[in-house]
Amino acid sequence: MKVNILHWHVVASWTWDAQDETCGICRLASDSYFPDCKLPGDDCPLIWGQCNHVFHLHCILKCVNSQTSQAHCPMCRREWHFKD
């Protein structure tokens, strides 16, 4: 029995793998600090969104708070939710 494929529909999904642990907004490494922090070592942890994009806490809060309507991820524009 021979089968001929007439149509082939492919679906792909892209996620950013944060193995290098850099902020998607300021592009600084996790061991560095957000420029608005006063001193190196200030509590500026990396925060993941449900979309798997990662940012310094201060970077994403500044970005989310500047949006007038529903907050969106600055990388993929999906609705922003902190990952549990």
Buried (B, 14 or more C-beta within 10 A) or exposed (E): EEEEEEEEEEEEEEEEEBEEEBBBBBEBEBEBBBEEBEEEEEEBEBBBBEBBBBBBBBBBBBBBEEEEEEBBBBBBEEEBEEEE
